[in-house]
């Protein structure tokens, strides 16, 4: 039996819901390395509700601090319009301030792992995610034009730095195969706790829709499939219609059957909630979106010789050895590059830009 907590909250008092989440789903945090991952789609203001609200991140950070961890890291890799700009996205959303001294640019160091060869033989994942003893995920209650909703499982797509996300979009080729991709990424490092910002949610054609919905709750669970199933039902949707939940259940990652989920609290079902098409047509068939995705996969690092000091940090941190020093400054081997953009994130002189 899985459990999902639903507790009334505002951004002013969400710390109470966070305290309750840690009571219901206790973690042995003392002396551990803890990674906290919000949902950071792109640069935006907090009142656009495109990202996890800073108030929730601040409350979770404070709670974890009180439990005496050895180390806290707060970070995420932003989506399509934020590749290579982790710090800027954190600053402009207010999440940098909420993270306090614990913010880390998790895009500047990655580790390669084997992946499903039907898509890519290997992927690069932020090392901080893999090194964490405890991973806490802070998804946002939102719709998504390709996966219908984005929640606990989809939030883990941000463990991939750079344009690997766009490459996998393109390789998947269809909404159904992309549903499998996000589950394959999710299971590389399954989080230990999920606390969802559903104080203000998003409907319509997310994940950056202007259509917002006052919901007034925080959700928490230690199982992503169960949490996403509850979110789907709140949206008025049968979770069994979502292919990524079907795949996750087939992989033994959880269950979306209502009889196997204990809901602690009142579950509101939102009337006339606006959903994107169930087939993913809102994004998959959009030629403008396809063009943007293809353009992102063609990006490669380019060094500005006027700014480069030849310190070698980019070469040392490249997980696939795609950078070398043939002369006074590094150049990239385009066919070897996996577009993680780790080099751009790590460069102390900001001498690396992205170009086709």
N, C-alpha and C positions, 0 to 999 in steps of 0.2 A: 504493500500500500504506500503510495506516494502522498506527500502533504504539500499543500500550497497555502500560504498565509495571505490574507487580504485584510489590510488595516486602513481605516480612514486617516487621511493625512493632508496637510498643506505643506508648502515649502518652508513655512515658519516653524512647524512643529514635527517635521518628518523624522527628527532624531528619536522620537518615541517609537515610531514604527521600526526604525533600525534596531533599537534596543530589543524590541519584541522579536525581531527576526533572529537575532543572535541567541535569544533565549530558546526559541523553538528549534533552531538548527545550530546547536553549539559547535564551536570549532576549537581545537587545541592550538591556540595561537602563540602562547608564551614561548619566546625563544625561536620562533619560526620566521622564515622569509615569506612575506605576504605581498602578493601582487593584486592591485585593485585596478580593474579595467572598466572604465565607463564606455558609453557609446559615443564616439566622436566622428560624426559623418564628415563634417567640414567646418570651416570658419562660419560663425553665425552668432547672433546675440541670444542670450538665454531665453528671451521672451518669444523667440521663433520656435522653441521646443523641438529643434532638430536633433539636439544632443541630450544626453543625460543632464539634468539640471544641476548646477553647481552646489545647490543646497543639499542635495542628496549625497553627492560625493563628499562634501565637507562633513556631513554627519557620519558617514561610514568611516572616513579617515579618523575622526575623533574617537569613534568607538574602538577601532582596531588599535589606536595608540594606547587606549586605556587597558588593553589586554596584554601589554608588554611584549610585542614582537621583537625579534632580533633586527628586522629590517622591514621597511615598507617601501614598495615601489608603486607609483601611480603612472599609468601610461596607456596609450592606444595608438594605433596606426590609422589615420583618417582614410576616408573613401576617395572616390574618383577625383574630386576637385581639390583634394588636400594632399595628394601624393608628394612626399618630400618636404612637407611643411608642418611637421608634427608640432613644433614649438609654437608657431604662429597660430595654428588652430586652437591649441590649448589656451593661449593668451586671449584670443579674441572671444572665445566662448565663456570665459570666466572660470574654466576648469583649472587653469594654472594656479590661480589664487586659492581655489578650493583644495588643491592638492598639497599646498604648502611646500615644505622642504622635501617632500617625497616624490615630486615629479621627476621622471626620467624620460629622456627621448629613447623609447624602446626600438626605434627604427635604426639605431646606429650600430647594432650588434645582433647578428642573426645566426642561427644554426640550421644546417640542412638536415632534413629528415626524409626517409623514403615515403613516397605517396602512391596513390592508386595509379598504376601505369596506364589505365584507360584515359587518364587526363594528363598527368605529368609524372615522370619517374621520381622526382623529388621536389620538395618545396623548401623555402626558407622561412623559419618562424622566429619571432623575436626571442632572443636568448633569455630575457628577463621572465618571460612567460614560462619557459621550460624549466628555469632554475627555481621557480617559486615552490615552496612547500605547500602553500595555500593560495589558490586563485579565486578571487571574488569578482564576479561579473555583475555590472550594473546596466542592464539593457533599458531601453526606452519603449514605451507602449506606442507602437507605430504600425502603419500599413507600409507595404512595399509593392511596387508595381510588378515585380518579377516573382516574388515569393508570397504575395498576398499580405503577409504580415512579417514583421521583423521583431524578434524577441530574444529569448535566452539562447537559442541555438545560433541564430544569425549573428548575434553580437560577437561570437568567436571568430567571425571572418576577419576581424580586425587584428588577429594575431599575426597576419601576413603583412609584412611591410611592403610599401611601394606598389608598383603596377603588377605584381603577381596576381592581384585580385582581378584586374582587367584581363590579364592573360587567361585566367581560368574561366572568366565569363565567356571569352571568345572560344576557347577550346570546348567548353560544354556545348555551345551551339544551340541549345534549346532550353526552355524553362524547366522541363522535367529533369534533364541531365544536370542543370545548375542546382536543383534541389539536392541531388546526390552530392555535388561538390561541397555545398556548405556543411553537410553532415560529415563528409570525409575530413574537412578542415577541423570541425568542432571536436571530433574524437581524437585528434592529435594531442590535445590537452584539455580534458573535460574539467570545467571549473568545479569548485567545491561548494560554492554558495552563490545564489542569484538574488539580487534585490532590485526590483524593477521600479522605475519612475513612471507611475501612472497617475500622478497628480493632475497633469495635463497631458492628454494623449493626442495622437494625430490620426485623422481619417483621410479618406480620399486617396489620391494617387501618390502615396509616400515613396521614398523615405524623407522627402523634403517638401511636403505639401503645406500650403497655407491654411488648410482646413484643420483647425484645432478643436479639441473636445475636452471640456472640464469633466474629470472623472473623480478625482479626489481620493485616490487610494495609493498605497504602496503594496506591492506583492513581494513575496519571498518564498524560496524553495531551495531544496538541495538537489532537485531533479529538473533538468531543462525541458524534457518532453512534457512532463506534467504541468509546468508553468506555462508553456506555450499552448497547451491544450486548454487551460483555463482562460488565457487571453483570447484564444480563438472563440470560445463560447461567449465571453463578454462582448466580442464584436458581432455576435449573432451568427457565427460560422461553425459548422461541424468540423472539428479538427481532423476527422478521418478523411476529409477532402484534400488535405494538405500533403503533398507528396513527401516533403522533407520529414514530416512527422511519421508517415508510414515507414520511410527508410530507417529513421532513427529507432523505431520500435523493432523493425526486422533485425537491426544490429544489436538489440538487447540494451539500448541506452535509456529505456524508460517506456512508459505506456500512457496513451491518451484516453483510455477507456474511463468514463466518468465513475464507474463502479470501483475503479482502482485508485482513485484520487480522493483524498480527504481534504476538503476546503475548510480552513479555519478562518471564519469570518463570513460576511455577506458578499456574495458574488453578484455585482450588478450586471444585467444584460442591457447594453446600450441600445436604445430604440433608434431605428433608422440610421444605423451606423453605416457610413459610406465606405464600401470596399472597392478595391480595384478588381478587374476581371480575374477570375480564378485561374485562367490559363496562362497568365503572365504576359498577355498581349500588350499591356500598358507600357512595357519596356521592351520586350523581346522583339516586337515588330516595328519599333520606332526607328526609322533610318537615321535620325539625328543622334540618338543614343548609340546606335551601332557604330556610327562614324567616330564618335568621341571615344568609345572603347578601343576601337582599332588604332586610333591616333595615340592613345596612351601606351599601347603595347609597343609602339615604334620608338618611344622615347628612349634615349640613352644619355648617360652622363657626359658632359663636355666640360673640360677644365679651362678656366680663364687664366692664361699665363701671367696676366698683370697682377692677379691676386694670389696665385699659387706660390707657396714657399717651399714646395718639394719636401714637406715634412714626412710624407709616406703613410699618413694615417689611413687614407682611402685604400691604398694598396694592401696594407696590413689587415684591414677589416673586411675586405671583399671575400665573401664566403666561397666564391667559385673561381678566384684568381683571374678575374676578367680585366684587371687593371695592371699595367706594367709601365716601367720607365724606359722608353726607348731613347729619350733625350732629357731635356731639362724639366719636363713635367709629365704627369701620367696621361696615358690614353687608354681608351676602353676597346676591348675586343668585342664587337657588337654581337657576334653569334654566341659568345660564351656568357654574356651578361644575362642575368635572370630578372632584371628590372626590379630589384628590391630597393634600390636607391639608398642603400646603407652608406655608400660613399658620400652622397650629398648630405645626409644627416650628420655624419661624423666630422666632416671637414671643418676645422676650426676657423678658417679664413673665409668660409662661404664662397669658395672659389669654384664650386661645381654647380652647373645649371643643367637643365634637361632639355634636349633638343632632338629632333628626328634625325 
